[in-house]
Amino acid sequence: MSDAQAAPFSAWEREIALRYLRARRDEGGVALISAISFIGIALAVSVLIIVISVMNGFRADLSHIMLSFEPHARVYGGEVLDRSLPQVQQRLRAIPGVAEAYPVIESEALITSDRAATGALVRGLAPADLRANSLIAGNLVAGSLADFGTGVDGGGVLIGSKMAQQLGVGPGDTLSLTGPAPEQTVLGTVPVQKAYRVAGVFEVGMSEFDTSVVIMSLAQAQQLFDRAAPDYIALRFDNPDQAPAARGAIAAAAGDGAVVKDWTEDNADYFNALRVEHNVMALILALLVLIASLNIISALVMLVKNKGRDIAILRTIGARQSSILRIFFLCGAIVGALGTLTGVLVGVVFCLNIVGIQRAVEWVFHTQVFSSKVYFLSHLPEKIDPAEVIWITVFSLLCSFLATLYPAWRASRLDPVEALRYE
């Protein structure tokens, strides 16, 4: 046999590599170790894809809910808001990309019912601005917006679903809110306390909001918290990513004395923590892929040892060292490639059916595996990023290919005379 004219990775090289992989142990094969290497790589790749996709989905869902509930930018400045609020709003709405600019009053309060009491973040919005917020107006699970904001003292308010459960109330029931600012009476200084009717219950799917937020009309909030002017003007953009770049235009439109903050500042620590967690988890799981691919080395070392006589015969009949290297490289590369592709397939299929899998696990074990109280979301999210899947695939293949080089090189350097001496 002579491979002088044969192209690299020719048919006979591929045929010998496949024959070695299929060989039984009594024929000098290492099928068990190869199978372990295959399973290890497949599991490592699939776990990496699943974890990264879940973290991407968690970040995307959390960002969507937070940016649907929270303003994309805020304009603070008591004097400006007090003296020329309509004009400021008009100038802010004229900024390219701004969809809404509306006043907000926001403060903490104590909320009590006949059954319980808890702290709450109270947000005052004009009824028209509330109806424009699809996250709240479109996710009412009880009641309606018909009675929202009717009257000043005793008018209808909205509360989150988990808060309603905690307080044991529903639409039509009465709540008492106690504001932080004291009120002067003939009996002295006492906290401001007013009664309100529950007009509706919303559920946005994020525990932080569903547990602690009360929405009331702007007029009600002004009276409860004794505000002569809104606390800030909230801005919403067609695309939240436009907010940071528009800070200069917002400041110019708001006038002197205004302070502008966008959502990247309000939630910087939170999103930075998620980004760091994503990168660290990806690094740790990538090391698992690397470790799994190292199993190929042990499989090929044993294969080279078992096939020493075959290597010597191939060299004797004309096979070059490069051909021997390519044969054993193919043995390891095939295992690595099949393991990688299987892992990608399993990971993607798992992610696409993750909600059904979550429900099945909860049904079998009769427990909640994804608590919204801990993870803020009510379901296990996923978002498959094609670029990251490609990166994981390339990384796994690269690790597998590199792991085959040393054993394949050792096989190519085997001396035929030494290999056949004791045969």
BADO-552643 format. One record per residue (C-alpha): residue number from 1; y, x, z. Coordinates in steps of 0.001 Angstrom, whole numbers. Layout:
<r seq="NUM" north="Y" east="X" up="Z"/>
...
! end
This chain:
<r seq="1" north="0" east="0" up="0"/>
<r seq="2" north="3472" east="1278" up="-834"/>
<r seq="3" north="6774" east="-427" up="-42"/>
<r seq="4" north="8860" east="1942" up="-2175"/>
<r seq="5" north="10059" east="-920" up="-4353"/>
<r seq="6" north="9790" east="-3721" up="-1779"/>
<r seq="7" north="12980" east="-5328" up="-559"/>
<r seq="8" north="13687" east="-5444" up="3182"/>
<r seq="9" north="11944" east="-8354" up="4958"/>
<r seq="10" north="9672" east="-8866" up="1975"/>
<r seq="11" north="6882" east="-11417" up="1867"/>
<r seq="12" north="4151" east="-9066" up="3139"/>
<r seq="13" north="6291" east="-8028" up="6123"/>
<r seq="14" north="6909" east="-11660" up="7024"/>
<r seq="15" north="3235" east="-12508" up="6594"/>
<r seq="16" north="2099" east="-9731" up="8936"/>
<r seq="17" north="4730" east="-10685" up="11548"/>
<r seq="18" north="3592" east="-14315" up="11529"/>
<r seq="19" north="-61" east="-13244" up="11733"/>
<r seq="20" north="673" east="-11135" up="14821"/>
<r seq="21" north="2471" east="-14049" up="16485"/>
<r seq="22" north="-474" east="-16376" up="15810"/>
<r seq="23" north="-3110" east="-13878" up="16949"/>
<r seq="24" north="-5216" east="-14797" up="19964"/>
<r seq="25" north="-5396" east="-12570" up="23005"/>
<r seq="26" north="-8869" east="-11283" up="22088"/>
<r seq="27" north="-7393" east="-10249" up="18729"/>
<r seq="28" north="-4638" east="-8235" up="20342"/>
<r seq="29" north="-2066" east="-11017" up="20327"/>
<r seq="30" north="457" east="-11911" up="23013"/>
<r seq="31" north="758" east="-15642" up="22370"/>
<r seq="32" north="1191" east="-16560" up="26055"/>
<r seq="33" north="4070" east="-14142" up="26648"/>
<r seq="34" north="5654" east="-15205" up="23378"/>
<r seq="35" north="5376" east="-18848" up="24425"/>
<r seq="36" north="6992" east="-18030" up="27772"/>
<r seq="37" north="9813" east="-16230" up="25985"/>
<r seq="38" north="10261" east="-19181" up="23641"/>
<r seq="39" north="10366" east="-21706" up="26512"/>
<r seq="40" north="12728" east="-19540" up="28564"/>
<r seq="41" north="15244" east="-19160" up="25742"/>
<r seq="42" north="15038" east="-22849" up="24821"/>
<r seq="43" north="15635" east="-23955" up="28423"/>
<r seq="44" north="18475" east="-21497" up="28967"/>
<r seq="45" north="20262" east="-22523" up="25765"/>
<r seq="46" north="19799" east="-26250" up="26392"/>
<r seq="47" north="21040" east="-25972" up="29994"/>
<r seq="48" north="24068" east="-23982" up="28853"/>
<r seq="49" north="24959" east="-26618" up="26244"/>
<r seq="50" north="24403" east="-29503" up="28681"/>
<r seq="51" north="26458" east="-27994" up="31508"/>
<r seq="52" north="29325" east="-26919" up="29255"/>
<r seq="53" north="29372" east="-30320" up="27525"/>
<r seq="54" north="29402" east="-32172" up="30850"/>
<r seq="55" north="32246" east="-29991" up="32110"/>
<r seq="56" north="34152" east="-30574" up="28862"/>
<r seq="57" north="33585" east="-34302" up="29200"/>
<r seq="58" north="34651" east="-34274" up="32826"/>
<r seq="59" north="37865" east="-32444" up="31979"/>
<r seq="60" north="38580" east="-34640" up="28951"/>
<r seq="61" north="37944" east="-37933" up="30789"/>
<r seq="62" north="39880" east="-36808" up="33818"/>
<r seq="63" north="42794" east="-35654" up="31684"/>
<r seq="64" north="42782" east="-38902" up="29703"/>
<r seq="65" north="42805" east="-41084" up="32820"/>
<r seq="66" north="45376" east="-38976" up="34624"/>
<r seq="67" north="47702" east="-38850" up="31626"/>
<r seq="68" north="47239" east="-42570" up="30998"/>
<r seq="69" north="48122" east="-43343" up="34604"/>
<r seq="70" north="50667" east="-40622" up="35331"/>
<r seq="71" north="53887" east="-39945" up="33356"/>
<r seq="72" north="53834" east="-37144" up="30804"/>
<r seq="73" north="57239" east="-35994" up="32078"/>
<r seq="74" north="59619" east="-36946" up="34872"/>
<r seq="75" north="63390" east="-36736" up="35053"/>
<r seq="76" north="64809" east="-36425" up="38556"/>
<r seq="77" north="68473" east="-36600" up="39491"/>
<r seq="78" north="69826" east="-39248" up="41814"/>
<r seq="79" north="73433" east="-39141" up="40649"/>
<r seq="80" north="72578" east="-39325" up="36973"/>
<r seq="81" north="70107" east="-42176" up="37481"/>
<r seq="82" north="72508" east="-44073" up="39707"/>
<r seq="83" north="75542" east="-43942" up="37438"/>
<r seq="84" north="74201" east="-44177" up="33903"/>
<r seq="85" north="70542" east="-45204" up="33916"/>
<r seq="86" north="70592" east="-47385" up="30739"/>
<r seq="87" north="72440" east="-44704" up="28763"/>
<r seq="88" north="70072" east="-41973" up="29970"/>
<r seq="89" north="67053" east="-44075" up="29024"/>
<r seq="90" north="68485" east="-44707" up="25569"/>
<r seq="91" north="69076" east="-40996" up="24961"/>
<r seq="92" north="65602" east="-40103" up="26230"/>
<r seq="93" north="63922" east="-42680" up="23974"/>
<r seq="94" north="65707" east="-41096" up="20994"/>
<r seq="95" north="63852" east="-37787" up="21530"/>
<r seq="96" north="61162" east="-37325" up="18837"/>
<r seq="97" north="57719" east="-38154" up="20201"/>
<r seq="98" north="58926" east="-40157" up="23221"/>
<r seq="99" north="57217" east="-43552" up="23335"/>
<r seq="100" north="58575" east="-44866" up="26646"/>
<r seq="101" north="61240" east="-43971" up="29202"/>
<r seq="102" north="61296" east="-46220" up="32264"/>
<r seq="103" north="62497" east="-46031" up="35901"/>
<r seq="104" north="60020" east="-45650" up="38755"/>
<r seq="105" north="60183" east="-45885" up="42528"/>
<r seq="106" north="57366" east="-44095" up="44299"/>
<r seq="107" north="56604" east="-43677" up="47993"/>
<r seq="108" north="53803" east="-43749" up="50520"/>
<r seq="109" north="53199" east="-46726" up="52778"/>
<r seq="110" north="50738" east="-48178" up="55253"/>
<r seq="111" north="48860" east="-51184" up="53883"/>
<r seq="112" north="47026" east="-53577" up="56179"/>
<r seq="113" north="44938" east="-56717" up="55875"/>
<r seq="114" north="43152" east="-58903" up="58376"/>
<r seq="115" north="40141" east="-56584" up="58216"/>
<r seq="116" north="41374" east="-53012" up="57781"/>
<r seq="117" north="44301" east="-50668" up="57209"/>
<r seq="118" north="44779" east="-47616" up="54997"/>
<r seq="119" north="47424" east="-45403" up="53474"/>
<r seq="120" north="48617" east="-46087" up="49951"/>
<r seq="121" north="50804" east="-44645" up="47221"/>
<r seq="122" north="53132" east="-47460" up="46182"/>
<r seq="123" north="54628" east="-47319" up="42697"/>
<r seq="124" north="57389" east="-49678" up="41624"/>
<r seq="125" north="57563" east="-50561" up="37914"/>
<r seq="126" north="59399" east="-53185" up="35928"/>
<r seq="127" north="56969" east="-55932" up="34794"/>
<r seq="128" north="57585" east="-55111" up="31117"/>
<r seq="129" north="56812" east="-51422" up="31698"/>
<r seq="130" north="53610" east="-52310" up="33542"/>
<r seq="131" north="52405" east="-54503" up="30694"/>
<r seq="132" north="53005" east="-51601" up="28304"/>
<r seq="133" north="50600" east="-49432" up="30325"/>
<r seq="134" north="47232" east="-50319" up="28799"/>
<r seq="135" north="45246" east="-48365" up="31405"/>
<r seq="136" north="46343" east="-50743" up="34171"/>
<r seq="137" north="47115" east="-53945" up="32268"/>
<r seq="138" north="43937" east="-53610" up="30220"/>
<r seq="139" north="41619" east="-52916" up="33163"/>
<r seq="140" north="42183" east="-55856" up="35486"/>
<r seq="141" north="38853" east="-56878" up="37006"/>
<r seq="142" north="40291" east="-59815" up="38952"/>
<r seq="143" north="43487" east="-61860" up="38901"/>
<r seq="144" north="46182" east="-61539" up="36226"/>
<r seq="145" north="49684" east="-60264" up="35562"/>
<r seq="146" north="51147" east="-63776" up="35548"/>
<r seq="147" north="52220" east="-63573" up="39206"/>
<r seq="148" north="53062" east="-59857" up="39225"/>
<r seq="149" north="56515" east="-59206" up="40619"/>
<r seq="150" north="57366" east="-62878" up="41171"/>
<r seq="151" north="59817" east="-62986" up="44034"/>
<r seq="152" north="61035" east="-59996" up="45979"/>
<r seq="153" north="59622" east="-60508" up="49455"/>
<r seq="154" north="56098" east="-61891" up="49270"/>
<r seq="155" north="55694" east="-61457" up="45508"/>
<r seq="156" north="52514" east="-60447" up="43692"/>
<r seq="157" north="51266" east="-56835" up="43629"/>
<r seq="158" north="48310" east="-55034" up="42036"/>
<r seq="159" north="45805" east="-52913" up="43944"/>
<r seq="160" north="42822" east="-50764" up="42978"/>
<r seq="161" north="39284" east="-52139" up="43100"/>
<r seq="162" north="38045" east="-49736" up="45777"/>
<r seq="163" north="41080" east="-50446" up="47926"/>
<r seq="164" north="40391" east="-54175" up="47562"/>
<r seq="165" north="36816" east="-53607" up="48744"/>
<r seq="166" north="37971" east="-51465" up="51656"/>
<r seq="167" north="40535" east="-54023" up="52789"/>
<r seq="168" north="38324" east="-57010" up="52012"/>
<r seq="169" north="40911" east="-58816" up="49876"/>
<r seq="170" north="41168" east="-60333" up="46416"/>
<r seq="171" north="43645" east="-62226" up="44243"/>
<r seq="172" north="45639" east="-64706" up="46306"/>
<r seq="173" north="45115" east="-62906" up="49619"/>
<r seq="174" north="47998" east="-61467" up="51627"/>
<r seq="175" north="48679" east="-57834" up="52484"/>
<r seq="176" north="51300" east="-56215" up="54695"/>
<r seq="177" north="53052" east="-53015" up="53622"/>
<r seq="178" north="54949" east="-50832" up="56064"/>
<r seq="179" north="57464" east="-48456" up="54523"/>
<r seq="180" north="58409" east="-45027" up="55903"/>
<r seq="181" north="62138" east="-45811" up="56231"/>
<r seq="182" north="63122" east="-47511" up="59537"/>
<r seq="183" north="65222" east="-50651" up="59663"/>
<r seq="184" north="67994" east="-51362" up="62199"/>
<r seq="185" north="67585" east="-54691" up="64028"/>
<r seq="186" north="68950" east="-56256" up="67198"/>
<r seq="187" north="65859" east="-54901" up="68935"/>
<r seq="188" north="66562" east="-51378" up="67719"/>
<r seq="189" north="64988" east="-49261" up="64974"/>
<r seq="190" north="61717" east="-50677" up="63665"/>
<r seq="191" north="59581" east="-49901" up="60599"/>
<r seq="192" north="60159" east="-52042" up="57528"/>
<r seq="193" north="57165" east="-54336" up="57084"/>
<r seq="194" north="56794" east="-56986" up="54398"/>
<r seq="195" north="53990" east="-59271" up="53272"/>
<r seq="196" north="52812" east="-59410" up="49647"/>
<r seq="197" north="50320" east="-61480" up="47726"/>
<r seq="198" north="47566" east="-59800" up="45700"/>
<r seq="199" north="48188" east="-60815" up="42083"/>
<r seq="200" north="45413" east="-58749" up="40551"/>
<r seq="201" north="42862" east="-55955" up="41038"/>
<r seq="202" north="42550" east="-53075" up="38554"/>
<r seq="203" north="39834" east="-50497" up="38015"/>
<r seq="204" north="40764" east="-47469" up="35903"/>
<r seq="205" north="37524" east="-45556" up="36578"/>
<r seq="206" north="39037" east="-42761" up="38679"/>
<r seq="207" north="38376" east="-42999" up="42386"/>
<r seq="208" north="41672" east="-41375" up="43380"/>
<r seq="209" north="43674" east="-44175" up="41744"/>
<r seq="210" north="41322" east="-47076" up="42437"/>
<r seq="211" north="41291" east="-46199" up="46137"/>
<r seq="212" north="44903" east="-45443" up="46967"/>
<r seq="213" north="47436" east="-46950" up="44526"/>
<r seq="214" north="49465" east="-50147" up="44857"/>
<r seq="215" north="51626" east="-51331" up="41960"/>
<r seq="216" north="54603" east="-53589" up="42681"/>
<r seq="217" north="57720" east="-54575" up="40785"/>
<r seq="218" north="60752" east="-52311" up="40774"/>
<r seq="219" north="62825" east="-54904" up="42657"/>
<r seq="220" north="60165" east="-55236" up="45368"/>
<r seq="221" north="59970" east="-51453" up="45782"/>
<r seq="222" north="63750" east="-51147" up="46028"/>
<r seq="223" north="63800" east="-53604" up="48895"/>
<r seq="224" north="60747" east="-52218" up="50706"/>
<r seq="225" north="61893" east="-48595" up="50549"/>
<r seq="226" north="65639" east="-49304" up="50660"/>
<r seq="227" north="66340" east="-47571" up="47350"/>
<r seq="228" north="69630" east="-48105" up="45547"/>
<r seq="229" north="68310" east="-46282" up="42467"/>
<r seq="230" north="64920" east="-45292" up="41014"/>
<r seq="231" north="63319" east="-42056" up="42168"/>
<r seq="232" north="62861" east="-40781" up="38621"/>
<r seq="233" north="62613" east="-41748" up="34975"/>
<r seq="234" north="59070" east="-41539" up="33646"/>
<r seq="235" north="58510" east="-40470" up="30046"/>
<r seq="236" north="55428" east="-41084" up="27945"/>
<r seq="237" north="54872" east="-39311" up="24640"/>
<r seq="238" north="52791" east="-40272" up="21630"/>
<r seq="239" north="50915" east="-37021" up="22317"/>
<r seq="240" north="50972" east="-35618" up="25883"/>
<r seq="241" north="50932" east="-32074" up="24502"/>
<r seq="242" north="54451" east="-32659" up="23182"/>
<r seq="243" north="55884" east="-32938" up="26696"/>
<r seq="244" north="56083" east="-29215" up="27612"/>
<r seq="245" north="57816" east="-28321" up="24343"/>
<r seq="246" north="60327" east="-31157" up="24739"/>
<r seq="247" north="61606" east="-30126" up="28179"/>
<r seq="248" north="64790" east="-28636" up="26758"/>
<r seq="249" north="65592" east="-31765" up="24767"/>
<r seq="250" north="64849" east="-33947" up="27800"/>
<r seq="251" north="67159" east="-31919" up="30032"/>
<r seq="252" north="69961" east="-32100" up="27450"/>
<r seq="253" north="69555" east="-35871" up="27076"/>
<r seq="254" north="69447" east="-36436" up="30853"/>
<r seq="255" north="72708" east="-34585" up="31445"/>
<r seq="256" north="73948" east="-32270" up="34177"/>
<r seq="257" north="72112" east="-32251" up="37468"/>
<r seq="258" north="68836" east="-33532" up="36035"/>
<r seq="259" north="65535" east="-31818" up="36847"/>
<r seq="260" north="62669" east="-32111" up="34371"/>
<r seq="261" north="58990" east="-31689" up="35202"/>
<r seq="262" north="56096" east="-32251" up="32806"/>
<r seq="263" north="52428" east="-32997" up="33456"/>
<r seq="264" north="51360" east="-29349" up="33093"/>
<r seq="265" north="53456" east="-28509" up="36164"/>
<r seq="266" north="52438" east="-31550" up="38183"/>
<r seq="267" north="48721" east="-30820" up="37713"/>
<r seq="268" north="48778" east="-27082" up="36992"/>
<r seq="269" north="46574" east="-26033" up="39919"/>
<r seq="270" north="44037" east="-28744" up="39187"/>
<r seq="271" north="43618" east="-28016" up="35483"/>
<r seq="272" north="43657" east="-24252" up="36055"/>
<r seq="273" north="40840" east="-24676" up="38574"/>
<r seq="274" north="38829" east="-26687" up="36043"/>
<r seq="275" north="39416" east="-24024" up="33385"/>
<r seq="276" north="38315" east="-21209" up="35704"/>
<r seq="277" north="35249" east="-23183" up="36777"/>
<r seq="278" north="34358" east="-23815" up="33119"/>
<r seq="279" north="34642" east="-20123" up="32219"/>
<r seq="280" north="32717" east="-18884" up="35264"/>
<r seq="281" north="29918" east="-21407" up="34755"/>
<r seq="282" north="29680" east="-20468" up="31067"/>
<r seq="283" north="29421" east="-16789" up="32021"/>
<r seq="284" north="26712" east="-17398" up="34624"/>
<r seq="285" north="24610" east="-19532" up="32288"/>
<r seq="286" north="25127" east="-17062" up="29453"/>
<r seq="287" north="23506" east="-14463" up="31693"/>
<r seq="288" north="20492" east="-16784" up="31968"/>
<r seq="289" north="20228" east="-16770" up="28185"/>
<r seq="290" north="20396" east="-12969" up="28240"/>
<r seq="291" north="17702" east="-12747" up="30919"/>
<r seq="292" north="15455" east="-15176" up="29028"/>
<r seq="293" north="15821" east="-13147" up="25839"/>
<r seq="294" north="14717" east="-10000" up="27695"/>
<r seq="295" north="11235" east="-11538" up="27949"/>
<r seq="296" north="10936" east="-10732" up="24259"/>
<r seq="297" north="10972" east="-7029" up="25131"/>
<r seq="298" north="7878" east="-7287" up="27330"/>
<r seq="299" north="6104" east="-9402" up="24717"/>
<r seq="300" north="6828" east="-6905" up="21947"/>
<r seq="301" north="5941" east="-3874" up="24069"/>
<r seq="302" north="2509" east="-5370" up="24727"/>
<r seq="303" north="2170" east="-6371" up="21077"/>
<r seq="304" north="2967" east="-2838" up="19940"/>
<r seq="305" north="409" east="-1470" up="22408"/>
<r seq="306" north="-2262" east="-3907" up="21225"/>
<r seq="307" north="-1510" east="-3324" up="17544"/>
<r seq="308" north="-1412" east="484" up="17651"/>
<r seq="309" north="-4462" east="747" up="15367"/>
<r seq="310" north="-2942" east="-1696" up="12859"/>
<r seq="311" north="320" east="251" up="12823"/>
<r seq="312" north="-1551" east="3484" up="12161"/>
<r seq="313" north="-3496" east="1919" up="9283"/>
<r seq="314" north="-323" east="468" up="7741"/>
<r seq="315" north="1379" east="3851" up="7943"/>
<r seq="316" north="-1678" east="5567" up="6468"/>
<r seq="317" north="-1773" east="3311" up="3401"/>
<r seq="318" north="1920" east="3816" up="2660"/>
<r seq="319" north="4061" east="1576" up="4880"/>
<r seq="320" north="7295" east="3222" up="5865"/>
<r seq="321" north="8731" east="3423" up="9358"/>
<r seq="322" north="11456" east="965" up="8315"/>
<r seq="323" north="8812" east="-1589" up="7317"/>
<r seq="324" north="7047" east="-1273" up="10676"/>
<r seq="325" north="10410" east="-1708" up="12424"/>
<r seq="326" north="11164" east="-4835" up="10399"/>
<r seq="327" north="7710" east="-6332" up="11049"/>
<r seq="328" north="8071" east="-6133" up="14826"/>
<r seq="329" north="11737" east="-7071" up="14638"/>
<r seq="330" north="10653" east="-10254" up="12849"/>
<r seq="331" north="8092" east="-10969" up="15579"/>
<r seq="332" north="10780" east="-11009" up="18245"/>
<r seq="333" north="13478" east="-12560" up="16066"/>
<r seq="334" north="11251" east="-15509" up="15128"/>
<r seq="335" north="10557" east="-16270" up="18798"/>
<r seq="336" north="14251" east="-15953" up="19650"/>
<r seq="337" north="15425" east="-18049" up="16705"/>
<r seq="338" north="12898" east="-20840" up="17312"/>
<r seq="339" north="13741" east="-20872" up="21027"/>
<r seq="340" north="17462" east="-20980" up="20288"/>
<r seq="341" north="17216" east="-23789" up="17738"/>
<r seq="342" north="14920" east="-25792" up="20016"/>
<r seq="343" north="17344" east="-25316" up="22904"/>
<r seq="344" north="20291" east="-26442" up="20773"/>
<r seq="345" north="18381" east="-29536" up="19640"/>
<r seq="346" north="17275" east="-30443" up="23180"/>
<r seq="347" north="20747" east="-29830" up="24606"/>
<r seq="348" north="22539" east="-31926" up="21989"/>
<r seq="349" north="20044" east="-34803" up="22209"/>
<r seq="350" north="20261" east="-34743" up="26018"/>
<r seq="351" north="24064" east="-34886" up="25910"/>
<r seq="352" north="24076" east="-37765" up="23414"/>
<r seq="353" north="21808" east="-39782" up="25730"/>
<r seq="354" north="23134" east="-38544" up="29059"/>
<r seq="355" north="24290" east="-41939" up="30337"/>
<r seq="356" north="20872" east="-43501" up="29705"/>
<r seq="357" north="19178" east="-40534" up="31362"/>
<r seq="358" north="21487" east="-40869" up="34367"/>
<r seq="359" north="20631" east="-44556" up="34728"/>
<r seq="360" north="16916" east="-43866" up="34383"/>
<r seq="361" north="17028" east="-41182" up="37095"/>
<r seq="362" north="18992" east="-43490" up="39400"/>
<r seq="363" north="16495" east="-46290" up="38777"/>
<r seq="364" north="13480" east="-44081" up="39458"/>
<r seq="365" north="14828" east="-42440" up="42623"/>
<r seq="366" north="16929" east="-45390" up="43810"/>
<r seq="367" north="19964" east="-43214" up="44440"/>
<r seq="368" north="23348" east="-42545" up="42891"/>
<r seq="369" north="23315" east="-39075" up="41334"/>
<r seq="370" north="26974" east="-39142" up="40288"/>
<r seq="371" north="29178" east="-40552" up="43028"/>
<r seq="372" north="32711" east="-41463" up="41987"/>
<r seq="373" north="33891" east="-40682" up="45519"/>
<r seq="374" north="32964" east="-37046" up="44955"/>
<r seq="375" north="33581" east="-36570" up="41234"/>
<r seq="376" north="36504" east="-39019" up="40746"/>
<r seq="377" north="34802" east="-40609" up="37711"/>
<r seq="378" north="32334" east="-43494" up="37754"/>
<r seq="379" north="29935" east="-42075" up="35142"/>
<r seq="380" north="28539" east="-38741" up="33981"/>
<r seq="381" north="30741" east="-37703" up="31034"/>
<r seq="382" north="29950" east="-35419" up="28119"/>
<r seq="383" north="31888" east="-33933" up="25248"/>
<r seq="384" north="30053" east="-31735" up="22764"/>
<r seq="385" north="32350" east="-29067" up="21360"/>
<r seq="386" north="30901" east="-27880" up="18005"/>
<r seq="387" north="32687" east="-24539" up="18326"/>
<r seq="388" north="31071" east="-23872" up="21703"/>
<r seq="389" north="27642" east="-24944" up="20421"/>
<r seq="390" north="28033" east="-22462" up="17558"/>
<r seq="391" north="29149" east="-19763" up="20003"/>
<r seq="392" north="26128" east="-20411" up="22241"/>
<r seq="393" north="23778" east="-20338" up="19235"/>
<r seq="394" north="25212" east="-17067" up="17934"/>
<r seq="395" north="25136" east="-15501" up="21403"/>
<r seq="396" north="21497" east="-16463" up="21958"/>
<r seq="397" north="20434" east="-15202" up="18551"/>
<r seq="398" north="22332" east="-11951" up="19093"/>
<r seq="399" north="20661" east="-11412" up="22482"/>
<r seq="400" north="17245" east="-12135" up="20975"/>
<r seq="401" north="17772" east="-9815" up="18028"/>
<r seq="402" north="19076" east="-6989" up="20195"/>
<r seq="403" north="16123" east="-7367" up="22562"/>
<r seq="404" north="13687" east="-6717" up="19681"/>
<r seq="405" north="15285" east="-3494" up="18499"/>
<r seq="406" north="13892" east="-1055" up="21064"/>
<r seq="407" north="10236" east="-2218" up="20944"/>
<r seq="408" north="10420" east="-2403" up="17135"/>
<r seq="409" north="11879" east="1102" up="17006"/>
<r seq="410" north="9096" east="2378" up="19289"/>
<r seq="411" north="6539" east="804" up="16969"/>
<r seq="412" north="8082" east="2493" up="13927"/>
<r seq="413" north="7967" east="5892" up="15676"/>
<r seq="414" north="4262" east="5588" up="16548"/>
<r seq="415" north="2280" east="8592" up="15280"/>
<r seq="416" north="-740" east="7383" up="13207"/>
<r seq="417" north="-2822" east="10400" up="14234"/>
<r seq="418" north="-2278" east="9728" up="17954"/>
<r seq="419" north="-2948" east="6015" up="17461"/>
<r seq="420" north="-6295" east="6635" up="15699"/>
<r seq="421" north="-7471" east="9585" up="17805"/>
<r seq="422" north="-9520" east="7466" up="20204"/>
<r seq="423" north="-10474" east="4695" up="17750"/>
! end
